[in-house]
Amino acid sequence: MNLYITKLNAMGNMIQDMQWMTAEIAHQLGFREMGIYYYNTKGEKPEYRSARFDGIIAGMQAGDIVICQFHTWNGLRFERALVEHIKAYGGRVVIFIQSLEALMIRGSRFMLGETVELYNQAEAVIVPSYEMKKFLLNSGIRSGMKFIVQEMWDYIAEISLLKHPEFRKEIHCAGAGDASYITEWNYEIPLKVYSSTAAKGRTIYRMGWMNRENLLMKLSEGGFGLDWYGDEQAGEYMRYGNSFFLSRYLAAGIPVIVPSGISCRKLIEENHLGLTADSLEEAVKRIDVMSEAEYQEYIRHVKQFAPGIRNGYYTKKCLIEAVLALFREDIQKTVIRTEDIYDLDECKFTGASLRRSYGGNLALSWNMTGKPDGFLICDLSGQLIEATENSYQHYSLIKGYKEEDGFIVNAYVNTQKGKMVVAKTPPVFLEAVPYEICRISLIMPVYNAEDYVARSIDTVLAQTFTGLELILVDDGSTDHTPDIVDWYKETFPNVIAIHQRNKGVPAARNTGIEAAGGEYIAFMDNDDMLRPDMFEKLYGSIQKNDCDIAVTSIYQIVKGKYEIGMQCLVEEDRAVTSEEFLRQYASNGYALFSIWNKLYRASLVKTHPFPLIPFDDEAWTPYILSYADKICYLNSALYEYDRSIRSSTLVDQWFKKTEQEIFSDHKRAILFYLEHGDPKRTEFLRTFAKSELGLFGRTTAYGEYEKLREEI
């Protein structure tokens, strides 16, 4: 068996440097090299590409292991074909995720699904951080994937070149993918810039480009290394990725300045490697008042830490663990090590509640930070009631117990020795909830939902926000749904039940709007779920920012798999204009809106009811958003859109129509918000409508969409 690692050539930038350094370290472990060239792949015919791959993997035999350093910047089609070629010849693939284009580049989020499909072709993946691991688990990585966490880049350096850093109140910026934060530097602390980035300011010094050796010598003279971001997208990527620049500073022996949201914050703080700060202003102030003794304490810790990255031990660790992961069957699902368990110290239960549920059952709900591998639910005697491997779970229906019984929820991680409990709730008992004055009215239309509506209602009643009323509008159900609705009305003082003849979902929502007494209104489908803190968080944000609408991202559940969706790149928990929100939402590749992951000012909703047409949510949501002045957003996936619990939905029924009928319904919805939306935002609604029609046209190949797009 031979070991191989791919290496990118002909790119001539930092991406190539990263891969070359990794390959250099891999050589020390006996890895052979597979050279990949960066080139224009678009015009290459499949047979030529296949011949190219034959050349790349020449010498590889069945059973050999190939570490693929991705991405190659040759595109997903190239990378997918390369992996398929290696596997076709019997090679075993580990993907070393060094950068994720769907997160790194604005407008590339649409590539995430295809990128995850590529990763799913590997037997194991090396990820930059624990946050990236969690992100991929949320984004559709296959069940059983083995993860190895990199944590930190290595930066090979000759220690004889370096000096002992002196106490200098100065900051070095040796390059960054996004350096817009230094274009205007207005601080007294000097900033030395080692790149071609345009920078202005009285205390900015343009040092020019330096090769690796000269740069390390210069940095090692003293001061701090700066690794920051200029916009929210770059900040998001720092939360998941690893910074090559960061390791360069540490290899030079100087402490670093990083944002609080960086992926390796815990590692930096606990090893005392530098400053983590919420803003550059905060970091500069801390340097300004720092004493030489404090600075030398940082230097002492960096000196102890740096040999590991200067000698390539993080890379060696990843490569060795990746190879071992392919041979060991006792490694379950993910490669669990003490670091994983240590990281899961962040798993903490923030609340748990027990409520009555329909049919003499009990509804147990909980909320926690972090992502364990699953939960064990026990009664007070220790008897196991339920074991689940769903790390997203927050609700369990308990049958056959008395109302006076208590329960404990245990969060666990899988280890080589079995399940290890990392957090548990105190005993949870049934207790009365003191509901406050109504602040939020949640409207749920229900129709023939006897098999699943109780679960949806239970997750509403488990909300940590106590100023909530639930309005259930039974739209002429012909099964036992009316009995279930009435039971909840009689059992819980904050539940309102309304029965009407069947008029359809938009009419049921309008009935609920008329009955709503809260300052804010929200909507929910009768087969979905809410995270326990959804309204506590949305209400806090909408009040803090004085907004008309608060929005959250969602989890979409399909066949038991949780996929995060409806994300937006706007800054979280901050008021933005509706135009900015719509623009950023559309830039993520989304062309449709939902009504149910939002909290609306009631006065806005009551003056803009639903149109009584098919695809009413498609028509109403852009319409209502156009009348909102300010919107705030939380990327917390607080709403769960579940299409696993039943086989048929209204959407399924709609798509049994002919193409012409579906087009007519879409057209009616789009024309509604164009004709009735806020006249001040007509032009933007037109732009959004064209984007929506473009998507429908591409996915259906039905020409009427393009005709309507041209008319608009």
Secondary structure, 3 states (H helix, E strand, C coil): CCEEEEEEECCCCHHHHHHHHHHHHHHCCCCEEEEEECCCCCCCCHHHHHHHHHHHCCCCCCCCEEEEEECCCCCHHHHHHHHHHHHHCCCEEEEEECCCHHHHCCCCHHHHHHHHHHHCCCCEEEECCHHHHHHHHHCCCCCCCEEEECCCCCCCCCHHHCCCCEEEEEEEECCCCCCHHHCECCCCCCEEECCCCCCECCCEEECCCCCHHHHHHHHCCEEEEECCCCCHHHHHHHHHCCCHHHHHHHHHCCCEEEECCCCCHHHHHHCCCEEEECCHHHHHHHHHCCCHHHHHHHHHHHHHHHHHHHCCHHHHHHHHHHHHHHHCCCCCCCCCCHHHHHHHHHCEEEEEEEEEECCCEEEEEEEEECCCCEEEEEECCCCEEEEECCCCCCEEEECCCCCCCCEEEEEEEEECCEEEEEEECCCECECCCCCCCCCEEEEEEECCCCCCHHHHHHHHHCCCCCCEEEEEEEECCCCCHHHHHHHHHHHCCCEEEEEECCCCHHHHHHHHHHHCCCCEEEECCCCCEECCCHHHHHHHHHHHCCCCEEEEEEEEEECCEEEEECCCCCCCCCCEEHHHHHHHHHHCCCCCCCCCCEEEEHHHHHCCCCCCCCCHHHHHHHHHHHCCCEEEEEEEEEEEEECCCCCCCHHHHHCCCCHHHHHHHHHHHHHHHHHHCCHHHHHHHHHHHHHHHHHHHHHHCCCHHHHHHHHC
